[in-house]
Amino acid sequence: MALAPLISGVCNTLGTRLIPAARASLLANAELPLAPLWVWLAFGERPGMGAWVGGAVICLALAVDLAGARRDG
C-alpha cells in the first residue's frame, strides 16, 4: 500500500504530458467530489450540501469537457 501514492504520482505526471492542461486540471479535480462520497460510504459521515454541490459542478464540467472532446474527434 505504501507504493500506491508513488505509482499514482508517477502516472499522473506522465499522463499530464499527453493531454491539454485544462483537461488534466479537470481530471485531477475529479478526486475532490469522490473523497466525500467514499467517506460517506465507508464511515457513514454524511457530507454537507456544499460538498454535494461542489462535487456536482466538478463532475458536470468534466462530463461536458469529455463530451466535447469526443464530438471533436
C-alpha positions as CSV (number, residue, x, y, z in Angstrom):
1,M,0.0,0.0,0.0
2,A,2.9,2.4,0.5
3,L,3.7,2.3,-3.2
4,A,0.2,3.4,-4.3
5,P,0.9,7.2,-3.8
6,L,4.2,6.9,-5.6
7,I,2.7,4.9,-8.5
8,S,-0.3,7.3,-8.8
9,G,2.0,10.3,-8.7
10,V,4.2,8.9,-11.5
11,C,1.2,8.0,-13.6
12,N,-0.3,11.5,-13.1
13,T,3.0,13.2,-14.0
14,L,3.5,11.1,-17.2
15,G,-0.2,11.3,-18.2
16,T,-0.4,15.1,-18.0
17,R,2.2,15.4,-20.7
18,L,-0.2,13.7,-23.1
19,I,-3.4,15.8,-22.6
20,P,-4.2,19.5,-22.6
21,A,-3.6,21.4,-19.3
22,A,-7.3,22.2,-18.9
23,R,-8.3,18.5,-19.2
24,A,-5.5,17.5,-16.8
25,S,-6.8,20.0,-14.2
26,L,-10.4,18.7,-14.6
27,L,-9.3,15.1,-14.2
28,A,-7.2,16.0,-11.1
29,N,-10.2,17.7,-9.6
30,A,-12.3,14.6,-10.1
31,E,-10.7,13.3,-6.9
32,L,-12.3,16.0,-4.9
33,P,-16.0,15.1,-5.3
34,L,-15.2,11.4,-4.8
35,A,-13.5,11.8,-1.4
36,P,-16.7,12.8,0.5
37,L,-18.5,10.0,-1.3
38,W,-16.0,7.4,-0.1
39,V,-16.1,8.7,3.4
40,W,-19.9,8.6,3.4
41,L,-19.9,5.0,2.1
42,A,-17.1,3.8,4.4
43,F,-17.8,5.6,7.7
44,G,-21.4,6.9,7.3
45,E,-20.3,10.5,7.7
46,R,-22.7,12.5,5.5
47,P,-21.2,15.3,3.5
48,G,-22.7,18.8,3.7
49,M,-24.7,20.4,1.0
50,G,-21.7,22.4,-0.1
51,A,-19.7,19.2,-0.8
52,W,-22.5,17.8,-2.9
53,V,-23.0,21.0,-4.9
54,G,-19.2,21.4,-5.4
55,G,-18.8,17.8,-6.5
56,A,-21.7,18.1,-8.9
57,V,-20.2,21.2,-10.5
58,I,-16.8,19.4,-11.0
59,C,-18.4,16.3,-12.4
60,L,-20.6,18.3,-14.7
61,A,-17.6,20.3,-16.0
62,L,-15.7,17.1,-16.5
63,A,-18.6,15.5,-18.4
64,V,-19.1,18.5,-20.6
65,D,-15.3,18.6,-21.4
66,L,-15.1,14.9,-22.2
67,A,-18.3,15.0,-24.4
68,G,-16.9,17.9,-26.3
69,A,-13.6,16.1,-26.9
70,R,-15.5,13.0,-28.2
71,R,-17.5,15.2,-30.6
72,D,-14.4,17.0,-31.9
73,G,-12.7,13.7,-32.7
